[in-house]
């Protein structure tokens, strides 16, 4: 069982009231405090939130309830995370930031930019999950919200190519296509819902970015404890801190421990209790960042090496051989030809 911030349900009470329902009664029926619907920072069980949406949709006979609520939400729903997202240099950076720090908003949800589920060249997929039985309304609301945030950051339509949902449509298919303005495929393979995006969208530069505000927001987020039930609490915080340190500062355990305001031996013990080590997490983060930079940018290899915390390009080459059994140039060329795996 995980938890979410009650901000994720923003708009539920207003939409249900407009449709003639009683939001407080629905909340009580699934074991939620009604006042959680009127606040942003009450911790709510994710299972109860999903049940709330399904119950109201069924009772009101509004199978499009999740889509309707999403129209009432905006980026401020994400709280402090919204500041870091809005002031990211590019849309790709904004999505990466969302993936890193979503745990402060929703402890059980994953959003990541990855491969196109259809394997088409020049296309990426924003994977949102889990999404399945019992989560239809929650996924409809969350994925449509993500679409709205990307549209907002882009300053208008961003070239959405299609949407893949792993379940049967709750509402009429036309309601989904109206919400997204793109073709929607239902009962797609996999357990995640996916927005199919132009790969080049990640390089779109955001307007009105304030680098100082972003640094402050990231520093704040790096110290936030994950929500209960999100799993790997200390590990998640260390991953976030390491990502912010790569290429800009020390990734020694003592430096990261100072950032997280704990003694380095305490940090080691907590990581051991979660079945991992500081070195393993650094390697994991480096691998992810290196793959993103190699496959998503044309930066020189020496610069990629520096940005993931290697002193020499040769160190990146050795790591790439260990991670992918391929040289960095092969990883880059494999991505451009659609051959690269995770």
Secondary structure in CASP SS format (residue, H / E / C, confidence):
PFRMAT SS
TARGET T0000
AUTHOR 0000-0000-0000
METHOD secondary structure of the structure
MODEL  1
X C 1.00
X C 1.00
X E 1.00
X E 1.00
X E 1.00
X H 1.00
X H 1.00
X H 1.00
X H 1.00
X C 1.00
X C 1.00
X H 1.00
X H 1.00
X H 1.00
X H 1.00
X H 1.00
X H 1.00
X H 1.00
X C 1.00
X C 1.00
X C 1.00
X C 1.00
X H 1.00
X H 1.00
X H 1.00
X H 1.00
X H 1.00
X H 1.00
X H 1.00
X C 1.00
X C 1.00
X C 1.00
X C 1.00
X H 1.00
X H 1.00
X H 1.00
X H 1.00
X H 1.00
X C 1.00
X C 1.00
X C 1.00
X C 1.00
X E 1.00
X E 1.00
X E 1.00
X H 1.00
X H 1.00
X H 1.00
X H 1.00
X H 1.00
X H 1.00
X H 1.00
X H 1.00
X H 1.00
X H 1.00
X H 1.00
X H 1.00
X H 1.00
X H 1.00
X H 1.00
X C 1.00
X C 1.00
X C 1.00
X C 1.00
X H 1.00
X H 1.00
X H 1.00
X H 1.00
X H 1.00
X H 1.00
X C 1.00
X C 1.00
X C 1.00
X C 1.00
X H 1.00
X H 1.00
X H 1.00
X H 1.00
X C 1.00
X H 1.00
X H 1.00
X H 1.00
X H 1.00
X H 1.00
X H 1.00
X H 1.00
X C 1.00
X C 1.00
X C 1.00
X E 1.00
X H 1.00
X H 1.00
X H 1.00
X H 1.00
X H 1.00
X H 1.00
X H 1.00
X H 1.00
X H 1.00
X H 1.00
X H 1.00
X H 1.00
X H 1.00
X H 1.00
X C 1.00
X E 1.00
X C 1.00
X C 1.00
X C 1.00
X E 1.00
X E 1.00
X E 1.00
X E 1.00
X E 1.00
X E 1.00
X C 1.00
X C 1.00
X C 1.00
X C 1.00
X C 1.00
X C 1.00
X C 1.00
X E 1.00
X E 1.00
X E 1.00
X E 1.00
X E 1.00
X E 1.00
X E 1.00
X C 1.00
X C 1.00
X C 1.00
X C 1.00
X C 1.00
X C 1.00
X H 1.00
X H 1.00
X H 1.00
X H 1.00
X H 1.00
X H 1.00
X H 1.00
X H 1.00
X H 1.00
X H 1.00
X H 1.00
X H 1.00
X H 1.00
X H 1.00
X H 1.00
X H 1.00
X H 1.00
X H 1.00
X H 1.00
X C 1.00
X C 1.00
X C 1.00
X C 1.00
X C 1.00
X C 1.00
X C 1.00
X E 1.00
X E 1.00
X E 1.00
X C 1.00
X C 1.00
X C 1.00
X C 1.00
X C 1.00
X C 1.00
X C 1.00
X C 1.00
X H 1.00
X H 1.00
X H 1.00
X H 1.00
X H 1.00
X H 1.00
X H 1.00
X H 1.00
X C 1.00
X C 1.00
X C 1.00
X E 1.00
X E 1.00
X C 1.00
X C 1.00
X C 1.00
X C 1.00
X C 1.00
X C 1.00
X C 1.00
X E 1.00
X E 1.00
X E 1.00
X E 1.00
X E 1.00
X E 1.00
X H 1.00
X H 1.00
X H 1.00
X H 1.00
X H 1.00
X C 1.00
X E 1.00
X C 1.00
X C 1.00
X C 1.00
X C 1.00
X C 1.00
X H 1.00
X H 1.00
X H 1.00
X H 1.00
X H 1.00
X H 1.00
X H 1.00
X H 1.00
X H 1.00
X H 1.00
X H 1.00
X H 1.00
X C 1.00
X C 1.00
X C 1.00
X C 1.00
X C 1.00
X C 1.00
X C 1.00
X C 1.00
X C 1.00
X C 1.00
X H 1.00
X H 1.00
X H 1.00
X H 1.00
X H 1.00
X H 1.00
X H 1.00
X H 1.00
X H 1.00
X H 1.00
X H 1.00
X H 1.00
X H 1.00
X C 1.00
X C 1.00
X C 1.00
X C 1.00
X C 1.00
X C 1.00
X C 1.00
X H 1.00
X H 1.00
X H 1.00
X H 1.00
X H 1.00
X H 1.00
X H 1.00
X C 1.00
X C 1.00
X C 1.00
X C 1.00
X H 1.00
X H 1.00
X H 1.00
X H 1.00
X H 1.00
X H 1.00
X H 1.00
X H 1.00
X H 1.00
X H 1.00
X C 1.00
X C 1.00
X C 1.00
X C 1.00
X H 1.00
X H 1.00
X H 1.00
X H 1.00
X H 1.00
X H 1.00
X H 1.00
X H 1.00
X H 1.00
X H 1.00
X H 1.00
X H 1.00
X H 1.00
X H 1.00
X H 1.00
X H 1.00
X H 1.00
X H 1.00
X H 1.00
X C 1.00
X C 1.00
X C 1.00
X C 1.00
X H 1.00
X H 1.00
X H 1.00
X H 1.00
X H 1.00
X H 1.00
X H 1.00
X C 1.00
X C 1.00
X C 1.00
X C 1.00
X C 1.00
X H 1.00
X H 1.00
X H 1.00
X H 1.00
X H 1.00
X H 1.00
X H 1.00
X H 1.00
X H 1.00
X H 1.00
X H 1.00
X H 1.00
X C 1.00
X C 1.00
X C 1.00
X H 1.00
X H 1.00
X H 1.00
X H 1.00
X H 1.00
X H 1.00
X H 1.00
X H 1.00
X H 1.00
X C 1.00
X C 1.00
X C 1.00
X C 1.00
X C 1.00
X C 1.00
END
